[in-house]
Amino acid sequence: MARRINIGQIGNFCEGQMNQLVHAVVFETDAELKAQSPVDTGRFRASWVIGENATGNYDAGPQQAATGAYVGQTRPPKNPEPPLPAGINYRPGNERIGNTYSIHNSLPYAERLAYQNWSTQAAAGWVDIIARQMVNRVRQLADTIGRNE
């Protein structure tokens, strides 16, 4: 059965639905980038940051010597998340339509890992592949929201 919405509430309803869509896409994109990140010491994976209407400022710390402990793993170990450091301007769960969200990695070698076959764990262009997958995911989620409400 179709949901009945008071005509005066249509704007609020639509905004709520779009906020849910934005939340899901930001969360899933961040999770996918981290899951697909090549791992040697874990610094690169830990340095992904989401910015809201600006870029965040985060570096996971100094480079450590490679141990090879995570080679071949596609998911990070299940350790508790550390508290958010200063310089991050994004709070998960507060995503709103009209804001711009950027997910980036500011490490000096991030571009080489993303686009230049610098790692045997990830092919060049893997970030762009995730971006294209997320465009399709937005369409899928929008369709689901439209059919369910």
Residue pairs with C-beta under 8 A, 6 or more apart in sequence:
3 149
5 13
13 149
15 97
17 145
17 149
18 97
19 95
19 96
19 97
20 145
21 97
21 138
21 141
21 142
21 145
22 95
22 96
22 97
22 99
22 101
23 93
23 95
24 141
25 134
25 137
25 138
25 141
26 50
26 95
26 101
26 103
27 92
28 134
28 137
29 103
29 130
29 131
29 134
30 48
30 50
30 103
32 130
32 133
32 134
33 48
33 103
33 105
33 127
33 130
34 45
34 48
34 76
35 74
35 75
35 76
36 74
36 122
36 126
36 130
37 44
37 45
37 48
37 113
37 122
38 44
38 113
38 119
38 120
38 121
38 122
39 45
39 70
39 71
39 73
39 76
39 121
40 66
40 68
40 70
40 71
40 119
41 63
41 64
41 65
41 66
41 67
41 70
42 60
42 70
42 76
43 60
43 61
43 63
43 64
43 107
44 60
44 105
44 107
44 109
44 110
44 113
45 76
46 60
47 58
47 59
47 60
47 105
47 106
47 107
47 110
48 103
48 104
48 105
49 55
49 56
49 57
49 58
49 88
49 90
49 103
49 104
49 105
49 106
50 56
50 88
50 90
50 92
50 101
50 102
50 103
51 89
51 90
51 101
51 102
51 103
51 104
52 89
52 90
52 91
52 95
52 99
52 100
52 101
53 89
53 99
53 100
54 89
55 102
55 104
55 106
56 87
56 88
56 89
56 90
56 104
57 87
57 88
57 106
58 85
58 87
58 88
58 106
59 106
59 107
60 107
70 76
70 77
71 121
72 121
90 101
95 101
104 110
105 114
109 118
112 118
113 119
113 122
114 124
114 125
114 126
114 127
115 124
115 125
115 127
116 124
117 123
117 124
